[in-house]
Amino acid sequence: MKNLLSLFCILLSIFSFSQTKVQDTVTRKAKITYNQNRNSVTFKPETPPLIPIAGAPKPSYSYLWEMGDGHYSKESEPKHVYKNKGTYNVRLAVTNNYDNGKPPATRPKIVAVNDISDEVYQDIASIEDQNGLAIQKNADPIPDQQMEVIVSYQNMENYVSDGKLYLFYNEKQFKNNNFELLDFRTYAGETEVKENLVATTNDLENSDSYLASENALATAKKYKITTTDEDLDATLLEAYKTYKKATILEFDGVNPSETRNVFFTYKTTPEMIKDTSATVTMRSVFVPNRSFKNHKVKNLEMEIVTSHDPNKMGSNGSFMNYRLVRFKRVNFKTRFQNNGEGPARMIRLETDIPDMFDKKTFQIEDMYPKCPICPKGEEPTTSCLDTIIKQKQIFFTFKNIYLPGSTQKNVKEKDSTKGFVKYSMKFNRDFHKTKTKSRTAIIFDKNEPIVTNYATTRFLPGISIGVKAGYNYYPDLENSKSYFVGATISPFKSYRFYWQAELINSINKFNLGTTITTGFVTTNNGVRQPTRTTTTLSYSNFNNEIPLLIRYNINNFIGIGAGVQANINASEKQEQYTKIEYLESEKTNAIVLKTDETILSSSKNFTNIKTGLLFDLTIGAARIGPSFGARYVMNFEDNFNYFQLYGIWKF
């Protein structure tokens, strides 16, 4: 018996184990190696093999080296000269492009510099061409992965300055946080400070120039390049209304023309928005001098991705407010990278244009490589961007350019092999609240096209409140009178199918029926006298109805619907009217000698629950505005089927 029990336990354990899904916890790792000659160090990564994606370009790694002294490099094997003796914590972030695996994890490496040579040390590169403020990332965000952000600032004054640096993140338009700050590293004595990040609706002027619920479309200023402003309070209030969190640093003693870098490590949250064409942003505000209000602002735009593919299309038109977008512009951005062994001279982008957009409002916002628009009707001899608008597509063609390839000899900076086109459009005059999808075919010279992901635009459901009033007709009830008023709630300006809930209050009066009976009564002197008794039962009630229906707009003017409803008498009054007529004889036309009348009444609350089906038709402004409707309600209880005629106005 013991042997059988032991065998049963072993079999049960084996079966249980076989039913358990073992999660792959293997993490790819990259290692930092280096060769050092006094204070001159050459770094080299050791990376695991790449995992190609079927049909995609050849996979590759890109790198971000943080040298531990405020410098960084994006070269694969950078050389760096340290200025001073000391111990430096070197970090490496590796991004896998066109690769099926996760980015390799790396451990920081300590480099000790004990001797200084005569080799020339170079200061941090100037960002004067970016107006003294730059913000960049090592990769686009993927849910539940790490990413690095570098904020660079430069003192462009002719005196030593003490100032502030802000980095805002986690936009309020998204329900969940998109980023979690894991760490930030400073190398010039910057210290973190706290400020009140609470802003109310009234903190800003009541102006249409800012709409907190809108996407990046509705920001008051377009930070396409670094801008310089003087109203710091308004800038910060706007940022506080747009973002949930911020890191604020104070710095001292920045020399004229000196550039400094601050490094931030974020982890994208598992709950971050999953829309793989959505655009999320961070915003940096740089205050060169704490004693003055002048400042610089720059946004970092990032597309949500599922893999690190340099050829990608994105849009900031995710989850737009349908009420507010008619006069807004939706931005689209197509990015590309030349992964060839030689330069590209011509790049063609064939981009889909959804029908709901007005192509007459098309305009180019930005591009790289930077070049003018090609002259019409001429064959260009210099670099230019040609645009051809067709019925369902726009063709962008970079002509006579030089975009190096990522595997080209002597190309060390991967960013130089990348380009983009950013453009915007408005919606057509008459457009519906439907999701759009568009993508781009990218052609480098005469190579096969690379097709990007779909960029989507979609709308928030929005809420439409309606009021309705009308008359109920009960064909099976005597002397019925029923009037009602109510409210409806549904998605704003729905296109086809949508749900609608209602709350209706009605006042009803009706007779349930009248009965006439004949009989006899015995008088005091013993005579049998004929009688005729008339009994009428009447009701008046205050009724609450809750219909729930699914509706379908056939077009802008006709809508149909069907659903269920429940109602209950919130208060009900019942009256029984009795009239007894004493007759001279039993003849039909006998004379009435005397009449007695009595009225008995009673009241009840929350009684007589009824349920049923309903069928509905509206004619008028079916999506929004006024319309007239007819409804038939078929109750599961006899004698309470009725027609409803009403007017409704949705807002």
Secondary structure as UniProt FT lines:
FT   HELIX           2..19
FT   STRAND          29..37
FT   TURN            38..39
FT   STRAND          40..46
FT   TURN            54..55
FT   STRAND          60..66
FT   STRAND          72..73
FT   STRAND          79..81
FT   STRAND          86..97
FT   STRAND          105..106
FT   STRAND          109..113
FT   HELIX           128..130
FT   TURN            131..132
FT   STRAND          133..137
FT   TURN            143..144
FT   STRAND          146..154
FT   STRAND          161..171
FT   TURN            172..173
FT   STRAND          179..185
FT   STRAND          191..193
FT   HELIX           201..203
FT   TURN            208..209
FT   TURN            212..213
FT   HELIX           216..218
FT   STRAND          227..229
FT   HELIX           232..242
FT   STRAND          243..254
FT   TURN            256..257
FT   STRAND          259..268
FT   TURN            270..271
FT   TURN            276..277
FT   STRAND          278..287
FT   TURN            290..291
FT   STRAND          295..303
FT   STRAND          312..315
FT   TURN            322..324
FT   TURN            326..327
FT   STRAND          330..337
FT   STRAND          347..352
FT   TURN            355..356
FT   STRAND          357..368
FT   TURN            376..377
FT   STRAND          384..389
FT   STRAND          393..399
FT   TURN            406..407
FT   TURN            409..410
FT   HELIX           414..417
FT   STRAND          418..427
FT   STRAND          436..438
FT   STRAND          440..444
FT   TURN            445..446
FT   STRAND          450..451
FT   STRAND          455..457
FT   STRAND          463..473
FT   TURN            475..476
FT   STRAND          478..491
FT   TURN            492..493
FT   STRAND          497..522
FT   TURN            524..525
FT   STRAND          528..553
FT   STRAND          558..583
FT   TURN            588..589
FT   STRAND          592..620
FT   STRAND          625..635
FT   TURN            638..639
FT   STRAND          642..650
//
